[in-house]
Amino acid sequence: MVAHPRATAGINRLRPLNKPRPIKVQEDASGNPIAILWQGRRLAVAAINDRWRIDDEWWRNEISRLYHQVVLNDGRIMTMFRDLLGGGWFTQSAPPPDSRRHNLHILAAHIARATGNTVRGADRVESFRVE
């Protein structure tokens, strides 16, 4: 929690950092995200990098979330979760500043694996070509 920049100081003037924001997610039959609606655009999920579950804070306000770190088809990394108690999907954190470049390697590898092809130029983070 941090003080709101325009608020007077005091304990009642705090706002949460990294507050979850609702997001529209299209799921497959297993409940995994396959696309999102982000800023008016549909973006496909190119890969799921990681998946984990958090069940916590039972003594205050119970949380049960299934997190996914995904690579979108534009190379962006997004961390999202499904609220297993209240329902709905949310995004909570911004991707690292260099996530688009870093994840071109991951995206290239997933495309190559899916198509059975080799990847040329994956050492250059700006672009790659699947053959």
N, C-alpha and C positions, 0 to 999 in steps of 0.2 A: 504494500500500500504506500502511496505517496500523496503528498498534499496536492490538491488541484492548483495549477499555477496561478489562477486568478482568485483563489479563495484566501480568506484570512487564516492564519495559523490556528491550529487546534485539533484535538483528537477527532472531533466530529466532521472534520473537513478532509478526510482521507478518501481516496478513490482506488479501486483495485488496479493493479498492473496486469497486463496480459489477460484481460477478461475475455472469456469465450464469446465468439460471434457466431450466430446461426448461419448455416450454409446448406444449400440444396445439393443432395448427393443422389446419384443413380447407383443402385446396387445390383450385383448379380444374384443368382439364386442362393448363393452361400452367405450373402450379406456383406460381401466385400465391395468397396467403392470401385466403380468402373468409369464414372464421369462426374463432374461437378458443374454447377452453374455459378460462375464467378464474374462479377461485374458485367452481367448481361450476356456473357459468352459461355457456351458449353465447351468444357475442356475435358478431354479423355484422360484417364489415368493410364500412363504408359507402363508404370511398374509400382509395386508396393515394396519399399525398401525394408520396412520393419513394421511389426505389429505387437502391441502389448496391452495388457489389461491392468487397470488400477481400481482397487476397491479400498476406500480409505475414509477417514474422518467419521466413523460411526458414532463417536461420542458427541459430535456437533451436528453436522449436516451430511448425511451419508452420500458418498460418491461411488458410482460404479460406471467406469468408462472403458470402452475398447478403442484404443488409439491406433492410427495408421499413419506412417510416414510414407507419402507417395511422391512419385515423380510424375508431373503432368506432361502432356504431349508438347508443351512449349518449353520444357526443360526445367521448369520451376519445381522446387520442393515445397510440399505443404504438409503440415502436421494437422490431422483432424481426428475427431473422436465421435463415436456414437454414445449418447447418454443411455445407458442400459436401464436406468430407473425411470427417467422422465421422458425418454424418447427423443428423437431428433439428432441431427448431425451438427457439429460445431468445429470451427477452426480456432486455434488458440494462440499460435505464435507465428511471427513473421519468419520467413526463410532466411538463412544466412545470406549476407550480401553477395557472395560468390556462388550461390547455389546453382544458378543456371549453367555456368561454365563447368562446375564440378560434376554436375549430373548429366552432362552430355555424354560422358564416358559410360555412365550407367545406362542411359537411354540407348546408346549405340550397342552396347552389349546385349540388352534385352531384344532389340530389333534383330540383331544378327542371330541370336539364339532362336527367335521365333520364326525367322525365315530360312534358317540353315545356311546363311551366307557369312562371308568374312567382312570385317570392317576395315576400311582404309581411311587413314587420316584421323583416327581417334586420339592420336597423340597431340593433335592440334585442337585445343578446346573450343575454338571458334566454329569449327565445322567438321563434318565427317560424311562419308559416302558408304552406303551399303551396296555390295556387289554380289 
